[in-house]
Amino acid sequence: MTAPVLDPSWVDDVLLTGGPLGEHRGDAPALVLDAPVTRARLRRLVEQRQAVLAAAGIGRGGPGDSVAICLAPSLAFVANLLACWRLGARAALLDHRLTPFEIDAALQRLAPQAVVSAKHATGGPLRGFQDVQERVATYPGRPADTPHALVQLSSGSTGPSKVIARTAANLVEELERYVAIGAGVPQPGERIVCLASMVHVLGLVGGLLYGLHAGAQVVIPARMTADGILAAVAAGPEPTTLLGVPFHIELLSSGSRPPALPQLTGMTTGGELVRATVYETFTDRFGVRLGNMYGMTEVGVIATDLFGEHRPALTPAPGLRVREEGGELLVSLAASPYLGLADPTRWADGWLHTRDAGTVEAATGRFRIQGRNDSQVSVGGLKVDLTEVEHTLAALPGVAAAVVTYEQAIEAYVMLRDGTTAERVQAELAVRLAAFKRPRVLKVVEQLPRTATGKLVRDRALLVAASVKEGNPET
């Protein structure tokens, strides 16, 4: 079978040279890591990486080869990704924080022809980016048998990850949605301080690719600490937007009051809805907007409320439709985003089942997410939404974070603040939740497992393992 052709011209037309407002200047900064990287320098680096990949056999016979990239956030990551696409190859992204066992399992599933990994890397776990010397190794895989440009693994926050693939056209459509959203989205000449991982959709498309497309500088903090993030904001005078997940908001909302940052225009968060107390703390502390974005790896950005005007309701992004069916939210998507074995009920007839429960306002088209569809359980014949229990638990003043699961009974795993006990938490829940909704088991853990994007993991097996390992009490 002849491999499908992936036209590489979009990399130059959409990312490196062209953009929504015309051609970008070569001397304009595209990225800022330890120093600014101009578009001209980035293009030279991409061309150098193309030559290395070509020497490993990628692109020799034309577009259609496959490459896996497993690199920490770095200039090397960006250059190798764009070089793959410029050769017409499909790029599969693997998080550098995966264990060797996980990486090997992923490579067996994805079967690339080459793997780009780190030969040497400097920087600790709190580094926003690393100085990476990469290596390219051949792998006994096969050429791409579909025209997809990008392959990612889902976050795995509720179970095993899925193999998700997107075409170049689909990525460009998402970039155009960002441009069409307009207000609240960084504009040409502005800065995006990107806290979200570039391996995952928010940091990759909403940060890196959109910044290249629109002509906005993409800044990666040297250190992913509150001080490091604020230093990255303060380093330039241009209007600046923070892009991250709720974990970063909680990080920035802790500690002493920050210095004046007149260039900070706001923050946009993806992932889970920010709890009301955290939202209020952040907006009071920084005096800027805190916007919410809803998306999925399969689609990218789906809806936004970038100025908190309709919280918790969200407005579908231009070009997408969201509807409700049997209490579940469905989003329009022309083709299935899944490779390999996948649940056939996830996509059908141009609609992706999000597995999120919600309601759509007929008059405005806005919708509200009411938790996961699979978060509803029956307790003694009474329906309980585990999301409601989890949000109530997490809102208690002594609770730093919480995850609620169900296995014959409702179980809660919590991180407590100093001075709070499990007994006190249970007493406060008794005031806020009916008896049939309250957790029968409450386990205190020092750290709750999170995905690479900062989402809390709801896989019960991992939560039980974390609890057993720490040997913390339960009530």
Salt bridges, closest charged atoms under 4 A:
ASP12 OD2 - ARG43 NH2 3.28
ASP12 OD1 - ARG86 NE 2.97
ASP27 OD1 - ARG25 NE 2.95
GLU47 OE2 - ARG43 NE 3.67
ASP95 OD1 - HIS96 ND1 3.72
ASP95 OD2 - ARG97 NH2 2.86
ASP95 OD2 - HIS200 NE2 3.28
GLU134 OE2 - ARG49 NE 2.93
GLU174 OE1 - ARG166 NH2 2.74
GLU238 OE1 - ARG191 NE 3.65
GLU250 OE2 - ARG275 NH2 3.44
GLU272 OE2 - ARG458 NH1 2.81
ASP284 OD2 - ARG257 NH2 3.57
GLU325 OE1 - ARG323 NH1 2.97
GLU328 OE1 - HIS353 ND1 3.09
GLU328 OE2 - ARG355 NH1 3.63
ASP343 OD2 - ARG355 NH2 3.07
ASP356 OD1 - ARG372 NH1 3.21
GLU361 OE2 - ARG368 NE 3.90
ASP374 OD1 - ARG372 NE 3.59
GLU388 OE2 - LYS437 NZ 2.96
GLU390 OE2 - ARG458 NH2 2.35
GLU411 OE1 - ARG460 NE 2.83
GLU428 OE2 - ARG424 NE 3.57
GLU474 OE1 - LYS443 NZ 3.86
